[in-house]
Amino acid sequence: MENNVLVFESYYVCENDIWISARDFNGLFHGDLQSGKTDFIGHFPNQKIYDERLHYGKAIMVESNLYFTPYQSEFLHIFNMKTGLLRSIGLGSYKDKYASSVLLGKKICFMTSSSMRMLVFDCTLESFDRIEIDNQIEGGVFSNYILTKEKCIFSCIKENALIVMDSNMLSKTVKILIGETDDRYI
């Protein structure tokens, strides 16, 4: 008997359900965490079936839409859980390898795995904007974040630094805390 394994790097969990973007090919799956049953939902649009590592990290839910963090994809993929519709929005010049994401109000902030910049997607307007972080900091992955009522604080892997920004995204001002004594504003 053959034992097939579904490998994934991108997912969303809600109660007893998990939605999975396959790692080794283009596919969206739904799993029931109680029964262990997994169903194929569909292929992400504008991608070849054999495209790998399209998404990375935890997907973000806003209202009934599930947004997958683009990694090797040139598109932001969105799955509407009410209608079952899979759609895509082209990243254009914003294409990069995004390693993580956080929801700030109705905006999703995607952090890159290769540079000190963030892509902000406004879920209401369906538009992109970019936040460039201090270029004096060596590029690196934003690894984790802490979200409070007023602030979102990101840690960096390649630097002894924290990135602090308003959690309501009303300001593009980002405070950078480096080490114990140095702090810079952009």
Solvent accessible surface area in square Angstrom, and as a share of the most:
residue,aa,sasa,rsa
1,M,242,1.08
2,E,138,0.62
3,N,130,0.67
4,N,121,0.62
5,V,117,0.67
6,L,53,0.26
7,V,54,0.31
8,F,78,0.33
9,E,41,0.18
10,S,1,0.00
11,Y,75,0.29
12,Y,34,0.13
13,V,62,0.35
14,C,57,0.34
15,E,155,0.70
16,N,69,0.35
17,D,45,0.23
18,I,21,0.11
19,W,26,0.09
20,I,13,0.07
21,S,2,0.02
22,A,2,0.02
23,R,83,0.30
24,D,62,0.32
25,F,70,0.29
26,N,0,0.00
27,G,0,0.00
28,L,0,0.00
29,F,28,0.12
30,H,38,0.17
31,G,4,0.04
32,D,49,0.25
33,L,91,0.45
34,Q,145,0.65
35,S,84,0.54
36,G,59,0.57
37,K,127,0.54
38,T,67,0.39
39,D,59,0.31
40,F,102,0.43
41,I,66,0.34
42,G,12,0.12
43,H,79,0.35
44,F,2,0.01
45,P,41,0.26
46,N,102,0.52
47,Q,37,0.16
48,K,121,0.51
49,I,106,0.54
50,Y,156,0.59
51,D,35,0.18
52,E,93,0.42
53,R,80,0.29
54,L,3,0.02
55,H,4,0.02
56,Y,75,0.29
57,G,16,0.16
58,K,107,0.45
59,A,1,0.01
60,I,19,0.10
61,M,45,0.20
62,V,12,0.07
63,E,134,0.60
64,S,23,0.15
65,N,29,0.15
66,L,0,0.00
67,Y,4,0.02
68,F,0,0.00
69,T,0,0.00
70,P,0,0.00
71,Y,28,0.11
72,Q,76,0.34
73,S,0,0.00
74,E,98,0.44
75,F,47,0.20
76,L,0,0.00
77,H,0,0.00
78,I,0,0.00
79,F,11,0.05
80,N,31,0.16
81,M,59,0.26
82,K,170,0.72
83,T,100,0.58
84,G,42,0.40
85,L,103,0.51
86,L,29,0.15
87,R,75,0.28
88,S,25,0.16
89,I,34,0.17
90,G,42,0.40
91,L,3,0.02
92,G,62,0.60
93,S,99,0.64
94,Y,58,0.22
95,K,83,0.35
96,D,18,0.09
97,K,80,0.34
98,Y,1,0.00
99,A,12,0.09
100,S,22,0.14
101,S,10,0.06
102,V,2,0.01
103,L,54,0.27
104,L,5,0.02
105,G,60,0.57
106,K,98,0.42
107,K,64,0.27
108,I,0,0.00
109,C,1,0.00
110,F,0,0.00
111,M,1,0.00
112,T,0,0.00
113,S,28,0.18
114,S,71,0.46
115,S,24,0.16
116,M,11,0.05
117,R,67,0.25
118,M,0,0.00
119,L,0,0.00
120,V,10,0.06
121,F,0,0.00
122,D,22,0.11
123,C,16,0.09
124,T,102,0.59
125,L,131,0.65
126,E,68,0.31
127,S,49,0.32
128,F,38,0.16
129,D,61,0.32
130,R,53,0.19
131,I,6,0.03
132,E,98,0.44
133,I,8,0.04
134,D,12,0.06
135,N,141,0.72
136,Q,135,0.60
137,I,7,0.04
138,E,112,0.50
139,G,24,0.23
140,G,1,0.01
141,V,37,0.21
142,F,3,0.01
143,S,40,0.26
144,N,104,0.53
145,Y,91,0.35
146,I,112,0.57
147,L,84,0.42
148,T,65,0.38
149,K,187,0.79
150,E,121,0.54
151,K,81,0.34
152,C,0,0.00
153,I,45,0.23
154,F,1,0.00
155,S,33,0.21
156,C,14,0.08
157,I,107,0.54
158,K,125,0.53
159,E,49,0.22
160,N,112,0.57
161,A,8,0.06
162,L,72,0.36
163,I,0,0.00
164,V,20,0.12
165,M,3,0.01
166,D,40,0.21
167,S,12,0.08
168,N,88,0.45
169,M,18,0.08
170,L,154,0.77
171,S,36,0.23
172,K,110,0.46
173,T,72,0.42
174,V,0,0.00
175,K,58,0.25
176,I,0,0.00
177,L,58,0.29
178,I,28,0.14
179,G,42,0.40
180,E,177,0.79
181,T,132,0.77
182,D,65,0.34
183,D,65,0.34
184,R,60,0.22
185,Y,138,0.52
186,I,83,0.42
